[in-house]
Each structure stands twice: as C-alpha cells, then as structure tokens.
Amino acid sequence: MYLEGLASAFPEWSYSQKECFELTKESEVFAGLSGRGKMILERVLLGDSGIGKRHFCTDNPAAMFEAGAQDLNEYFEREAPKLAETALRKIGVVAEEIDALLICTCTGYLCPGVTSHVAERMGLRDDVYLQDLVGLGCGAAIPMMRAAEGFLAANPGKKVATVAVEVCSAALYVSENPGVLISLCLFGDGAAAALWSDVAEEGKWQVGGFDTVHVPEEREKIRFVNAEGKLENKLHRSVPDLAAKAVEHLWERRRGEVDQVLAHTGGRDVVDALETRLGWELAETSKVLEEYGNCSSPCVLFAVEERLKNCKNDGRYWLTSFGAGFAAHSCEMWR
C-alpha cells in the first residue's frame, strides 16, 4: 500500500495550558471539586506536562463540563465531519477518484457513522465503500491503515481515503477520580487524513508489516465508560509503563533497522517511558504533544507528517500507536 497524500487539520481555537486552567478555575464544576481535585488540575495544567497548547472545536471549552449528554452528542455530530472534511481537502482529494473511505474515532458515536456525513460533504460517489472503526481508542489509526491495506489487496487499482478524527472536547468529563482529572488536562481535537493506492512509483512511501499485541486483562486500566450517557475516560497511573512494555514487545518483532520511531503521544510520562524502553529520542512525538496535546488516534500520523516535512532523506520508519483494549499496534513505512 502506497501513500499518495497526508494532511492534518485542527480547530481554529487554541489555548495554552495556563489559559485552560484559568477557564477551568472559573467554572462551577471546578468550584465543586475537593481541594485534592483542584490541586491535581493546578499541578498538571500549570506544571511541566510537555504540552504547550491544545485545540478545541469550541471557543468555550469549560462550558463542555456542564453540557448534557444530548448536547455533547450533537456537538460531536456537528464537528467531527467538518474536521475530517478539512483534513481530506488539504490533501487535494478528487472526490470521483475515491473508492473507499475509512474513518476511525472514539470520542463519539453516530449511526450511520461519520463516513456517511463526510461522504456527503465531500460529494463522493454513491458506490463508495464506507467503513467506520470505533472502540479502538488512541491506537486506532494503525488498525485503520491495516484495513485499508486489506481493501486494496481485494480491490486492485482502487484508491482509499482514511481519516482519524477525534473531538476530545466532547468527552471533557469531570469527577474526583485522579485519572479522569489528569486526562482532562491532556486531550485536544484534531484529524489526520491520508490517501492510499496500490500503485508503486519511485520515491513513494509504502506501508506494511502490521503487528498488534492485545492485553485484555489490562482493559480496565484505560478505557471509556458510560457515565450517565457521557464518556468518562479511565486512566490508571500504570498506563505509561503498560504502554511502554507493549510497544517494546512489538519493537522486538520489527523487520529491520529504521531511521526513526514515530509514536502516539499519550502524555509526557508515556513518551518518557517509551524513550527509556526503546532507546530512541522521540522528537516528533514530543513536538506533537507540545503543539497539540494528546488528540487520540490521529497523533501518530501527526508525527509522521512532522517527520516527512523535515527529513527528506529518510528511508524507513517504525510507527506505533496504543490505547484502549489494552492494545498496541505497529507498522513500518519505507521507500
């Protein structure tokens, strides 16, 4: 499977961590937290989180704390397709040439899925194959790419568009749980779109060598749960080490030497744990974390885009993403 184009998109509103704290501090939800809860938010948002700013699909992210489940669902339905469309149009996608559209997300649920809305907005043909991947959490982009590879193998000569889109501001849930409060300080909104074909040409990047490790006994350490119709993110303090161990397992099964490892952001502690286990400085991953926070599934593709933009002579990358399941995934890019 060969990469024809890659682009990212972010909402127009962005906030520094300090600004996020000031907005949060003025909310009624913050006033209702215990002293310990307030201290956690202050420590993470005003401390060294590795995050400089985050983007949101709203000019008032603190208002999302008190929004009802119906309002959040409608917000996701409105914003996710727009963000996905923006990323696709940045590639310069020609609607008539698209044979399949795959979209992954975990921050909202639609039936029919986000693909239906995006296909309409993009003016795709009425015979385009649509596939929505949900429930894979932050790790979803690589399994989505694997599904695209499968489609191309079964349908030679076609083109597939993929989008990882997350409106994490639709899941800004607040409770006294430390993991919930920490996750509140990490996530932002964004999308990454890619176009794929099976046409080999000199200089094109090829993707393959997909791998996965699934650890279901650790499922409760990181997942969304239903909290009165809202999404509440469970995030256990062991997640950085859990992620690093799973990724290291995949790393040991890689095919060969690479120019760089490009990983999902997770958070500062996750990046530190990955760098220790793998022995790599994850410069692109850290830059994505600094500029956008953790946007869930698109982050690994943000890191790829960053690397491709700045390093023209590379020949091979190793990509990894991880999250709910607990599951970690990997693939390789080469030319």
Secondary structure as the mmCIF struct_conf table of DSSP 4:
data_model
#
loop_
_struct_conf.conf_type_id
_struct_conf.id
_struct_conf.beg_label_comp_id
_struct_conf.beg_label_asym_id
_struct_conf.beg_label_seq_id
_struct_conf.end_label_comp_id
_struct_conf.end_label_asym_id
_struct_conf.end_label_seq_id
STRN STRN1 TYR A 2 ALA A 9
BEND BEND1 GLU A 12 GLU A 12
STRN STRN2 TRP A 13 SER A 16
HELX_RH_AL_P HELX_RH_AL_P1 GLN A 17 LYS A 25
TURN_TY1_P TURN_TY1_P1 GLU A 26 GLU A 26
BEND BEND2 SER A 27 SER A 27
HELX_RH_AL_P HELX_RH_AL_P2 GLU A 28 ALA A 31
TURN_TY1_P TURN_TY1_P2 GLY A 32 GLY A 32
BEND BEND3 LEU A 33 LEU A 33
HELX_RH_AL_P HELX_RH_AL_P3 GLY A 35 LEU A 46
BEND BEND4 GLY A 47 GLY A 47
BEND BEND5 GLY A 50 GLY A 50
STRN STRN3 LYS A 53 PHE A 56
BEND BEND6 CYS A 57 ASP A 59
HELX_RH_3T_P HELX_RH_3T_P1 PRO A 61 GLU A 66
HELX_RH_AL_P HELX_RH_AL_P4 ALA A 69 ILE A 91
TURN_TY1_P TURN_TY1_P3 GLY A 92 GLY A 92
HELX_RH_3T_P HELX_RH_3T_P2 ALA A 95 GLU A 97
STRN STRN4 ALA A 100 THR A 105
BEND BEND7 CYS A 106 THR A 107
BEND BEND8 CYS A 111 PRO A 112
HELX_RH_AL_P HELX_RH_AL_P5 VAL A 114 MET A 122
TURN_TY1_P TURN_TY1_P4 GLY A 123 GLY A 123
TURN_TY1_P TURN_TY1_P5 ASP A 126 ASP A 127
STRN STRN5 TYR A 129 VAL A 134
BEND BEND9 GLY A 135 GLY A 135
HELX_RH_3T_P HELX_RH_3T_P3 GLY A 137 GLY A 139
TURN_TY1_P TURN_TY1_P6 ALA A 140 ALA A 140
HELX_RH_AL_P HELX_RH_AL_P6 ALA A 141 ALA A 154
BEND BEND10 ASN A 155 ASN A 155
TURN_TY1_P TURN_TY1_P7 PRO A 156 GLY A 157
STRN STRN6 LYS A 159 GLU A 166
HELX_RH_3T_P HELX_RH_3T_P4 CYS A 168 ALA A 171
BEND BEND11 GLU A 176 GLU A 176
HELX_RH_AL_P HELX_RH_AL_P7 PRO A 178 LEU A 184
TURN_TY1_P TURN_TY1_P8 CYS A 185 LEU A 186
STRN STRN7 PHE A 187 PHE A 187
STRN STRN8 GLY A 190 SER A 197
BEND BEND12 ASP A 198 ASP A 198
TURN_TY1_P TURN_TY1_P9 GLU A 202 GLY A 203
STRN STRN9 GLN A 206 HIS A 214
HELX_RH_3T_P HELX_RH_3T_P5 PRO A 216 LYS A 221
STRN STRN10 ILE A 222 ALA A 227
TURN_TY1_P TURN_TY1_P10 GLU A 228 GLY A 229
STRN STRN11 LYS A 230 LEU A 235
TURN_TY1_P TURN_TY1_P11 ARG A 237 SER A 238
HELX_RH_AL_P HELX_RH_AL_P8 VAL A 239 TRP A 251
TURN_TY1_P TURN_TY1_P12 GLU A 252 ARG A 253
BEND BEND13 ARG A 255 GLY A 256
BEND BEND14 ASP A 259 ASP A 259
STRN STRN12 GLN A 260 ALA A 263
HELX_RH_AL_P HELX_RH_AL_P9 ARG A 268 LEU A 278
HELX_RH_AL_P HELX_RH_AL_P10 ALA A 283 TYR A 292
STRN STRN13 ASN A 294 ASN A 294
BEND BEND15 SER A 296 SER A 296
TURN_TY1_P TURN_TY1_P13 SER A 297 PRO A 298
HELX_RH_AL_P HELX_RH_AL_P11 CYS A 299 ASN A 310
TURN_TY1_P TURN_TY1_P14 LYS A 312 ASN A 313
STRN STRN14 ARG A 316 GLY A 323
TURN_TY1_P TURN_TY1_P15 ALA A 324 PHE A 326
STRN STRN15 ALA A 327 TRP A 334
#
